[in-house]
Amino acid sequence: MSGEEPAPEVQSVGEYVLDREIGKGSFAQVFRAHHQHPPYQLVAVKSVTRSKLSPKLLENLEGEISILKSMRHTNIVDLRDCLYTDEHIHLIMEYCPGGDLSLYIRKHGDVAPWDGDPAINPLAAAQRAKFPHPEDGGLHDAMVRSFLAQLVSAVRFLRSKDIVHRDIKPQNLLLQIPDDECLASGHPSEIPQIKVADFGFARSLPAASLAKTLCGSPLYMAPEILRYEKYDAKADLWSVGAVLYEMCVGKPPFRAANHVELLRRIEQSGDRIKFPDERSPQSMAKDAARRRLQGEPPRPPAHEIAPDIKQLIRRLLKRHPVERMSFDELFTDPVITNVPYSGRAIIKDELAASVHLAQLPPDMLLGPVPTAPPQDGATQPTPAPAAVDMDPSSKADRQTTHDAPPTRSAVGFDAPETAPSTTSLCAEAKPRGHPSALSRAISMASERLFHKGTSPLSSPLPAAGALASNQGLRDQPVPTPADPTAVLDDLRSLAKKAFVLAEFADARFAELSPPPPHDPAYSPAQSSPYSAGGHMQEIAAAESLALYVRALGFLQRGIELIRTNMEHLEGDQHPEMRHLVQWFRARFEENYEKSMHARAQCDPSSLTEATSHIDRQIFDKALELARTAALEELEGNKRNPSGWDATPCILAYETASSLLLGLLDPSEDRMGLSMHSISTVEKFLQSISKRLGVLSPHPPAAAVPVS
């Protein structure tokens, strides 16, 4: 917009003076404005005319206000204030002078408008010199990756809040000069900072929910929405893929005059996404001849698009949501993790922030930390849990039982044939590759759990009928039953919860650890200035630390329960108890050392964000496991209806159940789960229990390592 536009009818809104109109829609105008007092801070004022709003549009606007009020993130437009008058609703928002990504792509970035004047773009010279854009369209590869990492950072934050944007498109991605917060996250100073805007279509949509509303921009709209089908959060993944394609090529992946024609073209593509640099010589010759006949200039040669970017786009642009990559897969894809950036979230609710910080003990947050795990022979003080030495044993005896789960029924997994020491587990942890969805599931993917043949648990996890007892425990302290059988049952439950959380923590920490140069998965790109390096490891370490701390809580409760009931557990009538005692002690020491190793590699500033969405991650992982097991169950019945190996499905269902039961555990009251969230978790537990009841009659077969 130019400065010659007429002044707005309304000269001021609250303490802000309106400068000029910078955008206009059917129901609202957007103005650049400044505060009437020094330092005259610039803002964007979105003025919505009340009389033009239908009840549905008013609901959308109130939803946008509610969403923006509740959060702040480096890559989301911040809502500063909201003012109501009889005629208007004014949203005072963060001002982004760089226009939107759509115009930036169309102008090849070099002449992106800045505050209405292309001549004063402060980043233009540096961008032209360092990131020249391709002549045939699209953006420089480094800029594509940076913009994508910023967008994914915002999407990840929205996902942690159960928010589906539903209208992700280049026009809603605003640009500005990188602020200090963004630069502190590892962002290059020459690349604009992206801000996700316009939450008018966004809604809160839990992971299991399905919506059926046609909204968003057709060119970037998921096909399930175009088909008027129920959709879930994965609709945003399609939009991310469409935006990524446009950043690479310069135009959307599918174009049409209306959404009916657009859907037809998407369906006809058969998930075959074509790129300009893949055109055959014959096709290019025909195109050149056609352009000559029509007097058009020759088309510039197509630039090469990186193979990993193409693969990511193709995994995102799947017509059927079930075949589309998951959010976890997107967040951990090397295209994202190899960019040294992680947007920061600031919790506006200070009380919520204090609750999240309270989840970590003070000694996890403060004081000196070891820079590396203790080496063999080194002395490292380990805060051992309260001593529970029912049967004094030699050091050799303890070594023998150090990593051995007490029984298969206690934790749901077999022990590995050879158990490395605790220190070697930390010191020698190597990143894993990117396995399939089935093998990545923590109960089915960890190869060390399948060194020996596995079979379904002899005592399955609590069924739906047992939920009432768990619900009643929420208002009570750690149970201390005198009945040894009841003590064993409670210890098994605590052991399962601790085990699956620790495995999840191991997997989370390993996912983002860069491979060493001699590793087959090593890529030279990981050594470039745009490598994720230590920063992404800090994020992974912070999240794994939060999971280890949660697991340590269950282990400590188990040890306290044993100590409290010592007088009822003496004698040899419960041989499993001796194994449990050793297992709890060994697991506590192991996980404590792992947590110290994670703590040494994370920045304290990352802890708040990591802990703020850990419940969401646990819930999503449980859901992923259950869905994977359900798909495998369907495939198994198709392959061999008369009999198939249900062991992996049972393990996955039981692991998912243990993760969900951990969220409902009485010690987790401080997490502040709403009654709606509790009800949602219990419904999933009931569904999982039903599937376990159906599968348990299947005879176990020899387990095969999942690949």
N, C-alpha and C positions, 0 to 999 in steps of 0.2 A: 504494500500500500504506500502511496506517496504522501508527503506532508501537505499537499494541496487540497485534501479532502475537507469538506465542511466540518465545522466543529459539531460535536454531538449536541442533541437537544438538551439533555441533562448535563450540566457543567461539572457536577461533582457527585460523588457517592461516599457518604461518610466523611472520612478524613482524606479521601483521595480525589484528585483533580483529573478529569478525563481529558486526554490529549487528542486522540483521534481513533477512529474506528479501524480495527485491523482484521475483522472477520464478521461475517453475518450469515445467519441461517433463518429458517422459517419461524423460529420461536425466540431467537436470542441474537443479541449483538455482542461482539467482543471488542473492548477498547483497550488501548494502551493508556495507562494512567500513572500518576506519580503522587507520592505522599505530599501533603501540603506543607510539611515542615522538613527542614534539613534532616538527613542527607537526601531528601526527595527520592526515596526508593521507588523504582519502577515496579509496576504490577500489571497484570491483565485482569480486567473486570468483565466478567460474563454476566450480562444483564438479560434476564429472562422475563418476558412479558407474561404476567399471570393470566390475562384474558385469553391468550392464545393456547393455553395448556389444557388438554383434555385430562380427565382423571388418570389415564394411563401414563401420559407424558409427565404429569406432576409426580406420579409414583417413581418414574425413571429419574427425574431430577432429584427428588428426595433421596433416592438410592445413591446417586452420584455424590451428593453432599455427605451422606452418612459414611460412604466408603472413604472419601478423601479426608474426612475429619478424623478417622480412626487410625491413620497411618501416615508415615513419611518415609520415603526411600529415595536414594540418590537418583534413581531413574524414573521417578513418578512425579508428575507435576504436583506441587504442594498447594493445598488450600489454606490460605492465610486467615480468611475471615468469611463470614456469610451474613449479609444484611438483608432484612425484609422490609418492604414498604407495601402500601396498598396496591400498587400497580406492578411492582417488579420484585424479583428475587435476584440479588446481586452476589455473585461468587467472586471474592477477591483472591486471585490466584497468582502463583509464581509466573513471572514474565520470561518468555524464551524468545530472544530477538532474532534467532537464526532461521525462522520459518519452520517448515516441516520437511520430513525426509522425502516426500514425493517430489517437491520442487527441487530439492538438493540432487536427487537422482536425475531428474529431467534436465537440469542445468549442468550435469556432470561434476557437481561439487565446486568447480572452480569459481563460479559466479553466484554462489548461494547468496540470497539477499540477507542483509544483516540490519535489523531494525529499520527495514523499508528502503535501505540504500545499499545496492551491491558494492558500491565503491568503498564502503567502510568495513567490509568483512575483515576482521583482524586476523583470521586464520588463513585467508586465501593464499598469500604468498608462500607460507610454510607448507600448505597442502600441495600446491602445484609443484614445489620443488621436491618434496619427500614422497608424495603419494599421487603421481600422475594417473589420471583415470583413463581407462581404455577408450579408444576413439569410437568403437562400435556400440558403446552403451554400457551401463553398469558402472560400478565403483571399483577402485583399487582393492586388491585382495586383503591387504592389512586393514583397510577401513571397513570392509564387509565384516571381517571377523570381529573387529572392535564393536561395531554397531550391533552385531548379533549377540555378543557377550553381554552388552548393556541391556538389550531387550530381554534376553533370557534371565538376567539377574532380576529384572522387574517381574517377569512372569513367575519366577520361582517364589518371590515374595508374595505375589498375589495368590499363588497356589497354597502357600502356608496359611493364608487367611481364608481359604475356601472361596476365593473370588474368581469368577470367570469373566474376562473382559468382554468377550463376544463381538468386539469391533476393532481388533488389531489390524491396522493398515498403515501405510506410510504417511497418510494425511494426519494420523493421530500420534505420530512420533515427532515431537518438537525438538529443535536443536538450540543449543546455547554454548557459550564458551565454558570449558570445563571448570567447575568450581574447585575449591580446595578439598572438599570432601571427596569429589570424584578423583582428583589427582592423587589423593592419599590412598586410593584403592588400586593404584597402579596404572591409571589411564594415561596414555600419551597426550601431551599438551597440545599437539597439532590437530588432534581429531575432536570434532564437536562432541558434546555430551548429549545423549538422548534422554528425553523425558516423555513417558507414556501419558497421554492425555485423553480426555473425553470418556468418562465412565458412565455416560448416559444409558448405555445398554448393559452395563455390567450388573451382575447379580451374585449374591452369595449362593454357591452351589456346592454342597458337600460332595465328597468323592463318589458316593454311591447314587447321588441324585441324577435324575434325567429331566431335562427341560424340553419344551416343545413350543418354541416361539421363534418366528422368523424375524431375525434382526441382524444388524451388521451390514457391511458393504459387500454386495454380491461378488465382486472380483476376488475378494479375500475370504469369502464365506465357505465354511466346510460343507461338503456335499450332503452330509446327513441333515444339515439345516435346510439346504435347498430342496431336499426331498420331503421336507415337512415331517421328518422323523424326530423322535426323542433323541436328545444329544446330551453329552456330559462335558466335562472340562476339556476333553481331547479336541473339541472344536477349536480351541485356541491354538493347539499345536499345528493344525492345518494352516491357520492364518500366519503363524510364525514361518512356516515353510514357504508360503506364497510371498511374504515380504522378503525372505532371504533370496528367493529366486529373482525377484525384481531388483534387489541390490546387485546381484551378480550379472544379470542380463540387461537390465534397463527397462523391462516391461513385465507385467504379470504373467504367470505361467499359462493362464487361460483367459481369453477375452471374448466377450459376446455383448450383444445389445440388451439382453434381458436375462433374468436368472434361469428361465426355462432353457434357453439356448446354451447358457453357460453350463448347466448341469448336463445337457446332452454331450457337450464337448468333453467334459470331465469323464463321463462314463465311456465315451468312445476311446479315450486315451488308454484305457486298460492299465492304469498305473505306470504307463511308459512315459516318463518325463524326458522331453527332448531339450538339448542345449545347442546353441548356434555353432559351437566349435565341434560338434559331432556330425555336422552335415556332410554328405558324401560329395565327392568332386562333381558327379553328374548333376546333383541338385544345385550346387553353387554355379555351375555353368549355365543351367537353365535360368536361374535367377538373374545372372549377369546379362544374358541375352534379352530377357524381358525388360530389364531396366534400360538397356540401350534403345530398344524399340520405343519405349515410352519417354525417352529423353531424360531419364533420371540419372543422377551421378552414380558411379560405382559404389557398391556397399563396402565399407571398410572391412578388412579381414577380421574374422571373429577372434577374440582373444581367448586364451586357454583358461578354463575354470578349473580350480583345484579338484582332484578326484575326491578328497574327503568332504569337500563342500557339496559336491554332486550327490554323494552317497547320503549325506544328511538330509538334503532336500528330498530325495526319493523316499527316504524313510518317513519323512513328515507328511508328504503329499500322497498318502494312501487313501483311497476312496472309502474304505471301510475302517471305522475307528478301531476295531479289534486288531487290525493289522498295522495300525499306525504305532510308531514308537511311543513308549511311555514317557512321562515327565522325568522320572528318575534316569532313564536312558538319555534323554536330552541333556539333563543337568550334568551328567558325567561323561558326555561325548567328548573325545579329544579336541574336536573343533572348538568347544567351549573352554575346556580346562586348560588348553594350551595358550589361552589369552590371559595375561597377568592382570586380571580385573575381577573384582567382586564388589558389587554395589552394597552400600551400607544401609541398614534399616534402622530408623530411630523410632522407638516406641513412644507414642505421644502420651499414653497413660502411664504416669510415673509409678502408680501403685502396681500395675502389671509388671513393669520393669523390675521393681523390687522383689516381686514374687519369683520372677524368672531367675534373678541372681541368687535368691535364697536356695535354689535347688543345688548349688555347688557349695561345698564346705569352704570356709575361709582359707584353709591351707591349700586349696586347689587354685585359689585366685591370687594369693599374696605370697610374698617371700621368695627366696632364691629357688631356682629350679635347676635340675641337672640338665646338661646339654646333650647327654646321651645316656642310654641305659647302662647299668653297671656291667662291666666285663667279667668274664670268668675269673674268680679269685679276688675280685674287688669287694670292698666292704661297703655295703649300702644299707643304712638303717631302714627297716620296713616296719611300719606300725602294725604289728600283728594283732589280730582280733583277740578278744578276751580268751584266755587259755581254756581249752576244753579238751583235756587229755584223759579221756576215759580209760585208755589202755596205753600206758607208757610204752613207747616203741623207740627203737633205735633210729638213727639218722637214715640208715639204709632202708628201714621199713618205710619211712616217710617218703623217701625217694621213689620207692616202688609204687606207692599209691598217689604220688603227687598229682598226676594229670588224669587219673582214672576215675571216670564217673562211677558212683557206687553201684548202680545197676542200670540196665536199659530202661526199666520202668521208672527210675528216679528222674532222669533228665531227658529221656526220649532219643538218645543217640548212643551208638557204640563208641568206645574209646579207640583212638588210633593204635596201631600195633606198636609204634615206637613214639614215645612222647618226648619231645625236646624239652630242655629246661626252660624255666620262666625267662631267664635272661636271654637265652638264644631265641625265644619266640619274639622278643622285642628287637633284639639286635639284628636278627637275620630276616626280619619280615620283608618280603619282596612283593612288589605290586603284581597283581594278577592281570591276565589279559582281560578282554571283554567277552565273557562267555555268553551263551544263549540265555534267553529269559528264564528258561527252566533251571539251568545250572546256576544262574546268578542268584536265585532264591536261596536264602541262607541255609535252609534245612536240606536242600537238594543239590546245591552247587558246591559246597565245601568238600573237596575231594578227600580230605583227611578223615571225614566222617564215614567214608565208604571203603576204607581199607579192608574191613571185615564185612561179611554178609550181614545185612540188617533185616529186621522183621518188624512188623507192627508192634507197638507197645503192648505189653501184657496188661497194663492198666491204662486205658485211654484218659485223656484230659477230661476235666469236669464237663458233664453234659448239661443240657439246658436245665435239667432239674436241679443241678447244683448251683445255678446262678443265684438263687435266692439266698443261699448261705453266704456266698461272696458278697451279695448286696448288704446283708445284715452285718458283715464284718467291717463295713466302712466306718461305723461309728464306735468301734471298739479298739483297744490297744492290741499289740501283738498277742495272738492267742497262746495260752499256756495250758493246754489240756493235760490231765494226768494220765489219760489212756495212752500207752505207748503206741498203739496202732494209729491213733489220731495224730500223735506227734510225727510219726513217720509220714503220714499223708500230707501234713502241712509242710514238712521238710522237702518232700518230693515236689510239691507245688512251688515253693520258693526256689528250689534248685532249677526247675524248668525255666522259670521266669528269668533268673540270673543268667542261665546258659544262653538262651536265645538272644538276650540283650547284648551279652559279651560277643557272641558270634556276629551280630549286626554291627557292633562297634568295630570288630576286626575287619569286616568286609568294607565298611565305610572308610576306614583308615587306609586300606590297601587300594581302593578304587582310584584315588587321586594321587597316589605316590608315583612320581615319574620313574620309569624303568632306567636301570643303569645302562651306560653306553654299550655294554656287551650283550644286553638283553635283545632278543629278536624283535621285540616290540618297539625298540628305540628308534626315534626319528630325529634327524638333524634339526627339524623345526623346533624341537623341544629345547635346543640350546640357543635359539635365536633371542634377540631382545624382547620378543613378544611371548616368550615361554612363560608358562604358569609359575614355574620356579617355586620358591618358598612360600609365596603368598597363598596359592591354592592349597598347599600342604597345611598352612595355618588353618584354613577354613575346615578342611577335612579333619584335622587334629582336634579342633574345637568341638565339632559335632561328635566325633568318636569319644572325646573326653566326657561329654555329657552323657553318652550311653554307658560308658564304663562306670561313671559315678552312680547311675541308676542301678546297674547290675551289682555294684558293691553294696548298695543299700539292702538289696534282697539277701545277699550273702551274709551281711552282718546280722540281719534279723534271724537267719537260720542258725547262726552261731549262738546268738542270745537265747533262742528257743531251746537249743540243746542244753546250754548251761543251766537255764531255769528248771529244766525237767531232769536234771542229772539223776536225782534219787529214784526216779521212775524208770530209768533206762539202763540200770546196771545189770550185769549178768550177760550170759551168752544166748539168751532166748531171742535176741534180735541181732543176728550177725550183720544185717544190712546197716545197722546203726554205726558200727565201727567204720565202714567204708564211707558213710555219709560225713562223719566227723572229719576224716582225713580229706575228703573231697571238698568240703566247705572251706577248710583251712587253706588247702592248696590253691583253690580257685580264688580265694580272697587275695592271697599273696600275688598270684599271677596277674590278676586284673588290676591290683594296685600298682604294680610295676608298669603294666601297660599304660595305665592312666597317667603315670608320671612321665612316661615316654611321650605320650600325646601332649601332655601339658607343656613339656619342654619345647614343643614345636609350634605352639599356637600363641597368638597375640591375645592378651587379655581383652582387647577391644572387640575381638571376634566372639567372645564367649556369650555375650548378651544375645546376639542374633542367633547363635547356634542353639542356645537353650530355649529361645522363644518359640521355635517351631519343632522341637524334638518330639512332642506328642504327635504332631501332624505326620512326621516322618515315620514314627512307629506305626501309627494307624495305616498309613499308605503302604508300608511294607507288608503288614498283615493282610491288607486287602489284595495286594499284588500276589502274595503267596496263595491266598484262597482262590483267586481267579485263575492263576496258573494251574493249580490243582484241579479246578473244575474243568478247564479246557483239556487237560491231560486225561481226566476221567472220561470225558466225552470221546476223545480219540481212542482211548483204550477199549471202550465199549464198542466203538465202530470196528476197530481192528479185530477184536476177538470177543464177541459177546458172551461166549461160554466160559471164559476164564482168562484173566490177564493179571499182571503183577501190579497190585494197587499200593505197594509199599511206598513209592515216592509221593503219591497223592496223600496217603495217610500222614506221612512225616510232614508234608507241607501244611496240611490242615491243622495238625497238632501244634506246629510251630506258630502258625498264625493265631491259634487259640491262646497259646501262652503269651504272645505279645499283647493281645487284647486284654487278657486277664490281668496283665501287669498294669494296664491303664486304669483298671477298676479296683486295683488293690487298695486296701484301707490305708496304707501308708502314703498313697498318692493324693490324699485330699487336698494338699496344698497346690496341686496342679490346677485346681479350680475348674474342673470339667463341669459344663452346664448339664442340666437334667436332660436336655435334648441330646447332647453328645453321649451321655451315659446310656440313654435309651437306644441310640444308634449302635453303640458298641455291643450292647446286650443282644440286639436283634441279629447282628452278624455272628455272635457267639452261638446263638440258637441255630442259625443256618448251618454253621460249621459242624455243630454237634450232630445235626441230622445227617449230614454227609458222612461223618465218621461212623454213625450207627449203621448206615447202608454199606459202607466199605468194609467194616470190621469182619464180616463173615468170610471175606475173600481169603483163601489160603495164601500165606506168604510164599513168594518165590525168591530165588537167589538174587540179591541186589546187584545191579551193575552200576559202576561209577557213571555219574551223569556227566556228559560232555557238552 
